[in-house]
Amino acid sequence: MKSRDVIVVGGGAAGMLAAISAAKSGAGVTLLEKMERLGRKLRITGKGRCNITNTKPWQEFSMHIHPKSNFFKHSFYNFSNEDTITFFESIGLKTVLERGERIFPSSGLASDVVNALTAEMERVGVEIILNTRVTDLTVAGQKVTEVVTINTKSNIETKYCATTVVMATGGLSYPLTGSDGDGYVIAKNLGHKIEECFPSLTALMPKDYSKELEGLQLKNVEIALFIAGDEVQREMGELDFTNNGIEGSIGYKISRKAVKALINGNRCLVYLDLKPALTKDVLIERMRRELDLLHNPSINQLMRKLLPYELISSFLSFVNLPADPLKAPKREVTIKAIAASLKAWKMDIVTFTSYERAVITAGGVSLDEVIAKNMRSRLYDNLFFAGEIIDLDGDTGGYNLQIAFSTGYMAGLEAARVSKQAIIT
Ligand SMILES: Cc1cc2nc3c(=O)[nH]c(=O)nc-3n(C[C@H](O)[C@H](O)[C@H](O)COP(=O)(O)OP(=O)(O)OC[C@H]3O[C@@H](n4cnc5c(N)ncnc54)[C@H](O)[C@@H]3O)c2cc1C
């Protein structure tokens, strides 16, 4: 049986960082990846550009981490967003700061991130084994003793022996990239508690969604999420209407709570404020002025002054307009109805896009059973977890990759340290 100091399971963002930090600490490291290439998911991040991290200071950064940002604090401080930039620059990947404090590779190519990480793993001596799916971890007492694998091409089973093991198998989203939930099954079989998984950063589909909205992008709008009648979240920013419903940065932000509510059978409403900078009264005044200026005005002419053309007919179908809407005395009723809908366009969210196109999986290996300061399992002395497999996730904006990089770095470091100790004693 082959034996190594550290075995890392999964060649994604977290696994590659774990392998690098363990090897740099002097450990003999083998990385096992089931796909034929490393970092399949990394290659599609940031629409192929890879938003590596976000430069916000911890106080702000932490507000984008769920469900317990404090758990992440230790690994973040050990390998921070600044360390991530310094690390990538040190391995030859130039980076650039963009709007929203987001960091990308200067080349604009996510594949360059994978190439840089692969080259660094080779440089520090990580043994990379592809097409190798880990199917089980054998344990004895509080120790993992064997890593059981199957070659995805030949179906040949091989067992590896390692002093320490890092599980970095990702979540369930975009399963074609290789992250299809294997890690949860393995961790569960070992007795680890798995917090309920659900897709997050995903599209939300409103009832009676109009095809006319598809392709429309709105900037500077506000969205309020109501679950079972209570307002639970309010966000301002960009919103995209796609063939799957509501997406874009604020759509994704509310999706975590919305998806969970839908799964639990709760009513989920969103109210869109299309004019967050104006009060209802100011809008009413403005519409009165616009109508006074128009010769023989129509509703469409009025709406052209207020909304992008493509939005108008869908929007109007939600407004309760009287007959002859612009004739006195109905004009005031119409103006007030339009103003009310511009400030609170109600949408009943009925479903969501599942893992096949969700950016992230929420839930995972329970934080109660992982030690935050070293990413070690509380059940097994030589088992570590890193990345999306853990019950930690972030908003869009580079937060999820930072979770993977920081927890991966920490897990690798500690796995190497524990393996050295085991060899000495
Ligand atoms: C479309 C999309 C865009 C995104 N864009 C961004 C972005 O720009 N910025 C950002 O911060 N986050 C982004 N994310 C989220 C980010 O990609 C993930 O949070 C991150 O990749 C998680 O890293 P990981 O290493 O934990 O898991 P993964 O990257 O999923 O890697 C897990 C690896 O483990 C392997 N594996 C799984 N099971 C086994 C097994 N049994 N045996 C061996 N190997 C196994 C998989 O094949 C995979 O290579 C995006 C996600 C998606 C889907």
PDBQT file of the ligand as one rigid body, heavy atoms in Angstrom, charges set to zero:
ROOT
HETATM    1  C1  LIG A 501     -20.226  29.258 -12.030  1.00  0.00    +0.000 C 
HETATM    2  C2  LIG A 501     -19.497  29.559 -10.746  1.00  0.00    +0.000 A 
HETATM    3  C3  LIG A 501     -18.813  30.746 -10.627  1.00  0.00    +0.000 A 
HETATM    4  C4  LIG A 501     -18.165  31.058  -9.433  1.00  0.00    +0.000 A 
HETATM    5  N1  LIG A 501     -17.442  32.218  -9.354  1.00  0.00    +0.000 NA
HETATM    6  C5  LIG A 501     -16.797  32.517  -8.209  1.00  0.00    +0.000 A 
HETATM    7  C6  LIG A 501     -15.980  33.671  -8.134  1.00  0.00    +0.000 A 
HETATM    8  O1  LIG A 501     -15.733  34.369  -9.129  1.00  0.00    +0.000 OA
HETATM    9  N2  LIG A 501     -15.415  33.967  -6.934  1.00  0.00    +0.000 N 
HETATM   10  C7  LIG A 501     -15.604  33.184  -5.819  1.00  0.00    +0.000 A 
HETATM   11  O2  LIG A 501     -15.097  33.514  -4.760  1.00  0.00    +0.000 OA
HETATM   12  N3  LIG A 501     -16.315  32.025  -5.896  1.00  0.00    +0.000 NA
HETATM   13  C8  LIG A 501     -16.888  31.681  -7.060  1.00  0.00    +0.000 A 
HETATM   14  N4  LIG A 501     -17.581  30.496  -7.139  1.00  0.00    +0.000 N 
HETATM   15  C9  LIG A 501     -17.586  29.580  -5.971  1.00  0.00    +0.000 C 
HETATM   16  C10 LIG A 501     -16.259  28.821  -5.907  1.00  0.00    +0.000 C 
HETATM   17  O3  LIG A 501     -15.944  28.315  -7.164  1.00  0.00    +0.000 OA
HETATM   18  C11 LIG A 501     -16.295  27.686  -4.901  1.00  0.00    +0.000 C 
HETATM   19  O4  LIG A 501     -16.707  28.188  -3.655  1.00  0.00    +0.000 OA
HETATM   20  C12 LIG A 501     -14.921  27.038  -4.756  1.00  0.00    +0.000 C 
HETATM   21  O5  LIG A 501     -14.506  26.516  -5.989  1.00  0.00    +0.000 OA
HETATM   22  C13 LIG A 501     -14.937  25.932  -3.716  1.00  0.00    +0.000 C 
HETATM   23  O6  LIG A 501     -13.673  25.341  -3.704  1.00  0.00    +0.000 OA
HETATM   24  P1  LIG A 501     -13.461  23.845  -3.186  1.00  0.00    +0.000 P 
HETATM   25  O7  LIG A 501     -12.036  23.526  -3.445  1.00  0.00    +0.000 OA
HETATM   26  O8  LIG A 501     -13.997  23.708  -1.829  1.00  0.00    +0.000 OA
HETATM   27  O9  LIG A 501     -14.385  22.982  -4.126  1.00  0.00    +0.000 OA
HETATM   28  P2  LIG A 501     -14.262  22.726  -5.690  1.00  0.00    +0.000 P 
HETATM   29  O10 LIG A 501     -13.636  23.861  -6.365  1.00  0.00    +0.000 OA
HETATM   30  O11 LIG A 501     -15.619  22.314  -6.101  1.00  0.00    +0.000 OA
HETATM   31  O12 LIG A 501     -13.257  21.515  -5.803  1.00  0.00    +0.000 OA
HETATM   32  C14 LIG A 501     -13.552  20.232  -5.304  1.00  0.00    +0.000 C 
HETATM   33  C15 LIG A 501     -12.740  19.231  -6.083  1.00  0.00    +0.000 C 
HETATM   34  O13 LIG A 501     -12.851  17.952  -5.469  1.00  0.00    +0.000 OA
HETATM   35  C16 LIG A 501     -12.976  16.979  -6.480  1.00  0.00    +0.000 C 
HETATM   36  N5  LIG A 501     -13.661  15.811  -5.913  1.00  0.00    +0.000 N 
HETATM   37  C17 LIG A 501     -14.948  15.719  -5.504  1.00  0.00    +0.000 A 
HETATM   38  N6  LIG A 501     -15.213  14.503  -5.012  1.00  0.00    +0.000 NA
HETATM   39  C18 LIG A 501     -14.063  13.791  -5.112  1.00  0.00    +0.000 A 
HETATM   40  C19 LIG A 501     -13.710  12.471  -4.779  1.00  0.00    +0.000 A 
HETATM   41  N7  LIG A 501     -14.576  11.606  -4.256  1.00  0.00    +0.000 N 
HETATM   42  N8  LIG A 501     -12.438  12.064  -5.025  1.00  0.00    +0.000 NA
HETATM   43  C20 LIG A 501     -11.520  12.908  -5.571  1.00  0.00    +0.000 A 
HETATM   44  N9  LIG A 501     -11.817  14.171  -5.912  1.00  0.00    +0.000 NA
HETATM   45  C21 LIG A 501     -13.072  14.623  -5.683  1.00  0.00    +0.000 A 
HETATM   46  C22 LIG A 501     -13.795  17.666  -7.550  1.00  0.00    +0.000 C 
HETATM   47  O14 LIG A 501     -13.657  17.034  -8.799  1.00  0.00    +0.000 OA
HETATM   48  C23 LIG A 501     -13.212  19.065  -7.513  1.00  0.00    +0.000 C 
HETATM   49  O15 LIG A 501     -12.128  19.207  -8.384  1.00  0.00    +0.000 OA
HETATM   50  C24 LIG A 501     -18.214  30.156  -8.336  1.00  0.00    +0.000 A 
HETATM   51  C25 LIG A 501     -18.894  28.941  -8.475  1.00  0.00    +0.000 A 
HETATM   52  C26 LIG A 501     -19.511  28.643  -9.671  1.00  0.00    +0.000 A 
HETATM   53  C27 LIG A 501     -20.220  27.321  -9.805  1.00  0.00    +0.000 C 
ENDROOT
TORSDOF 0
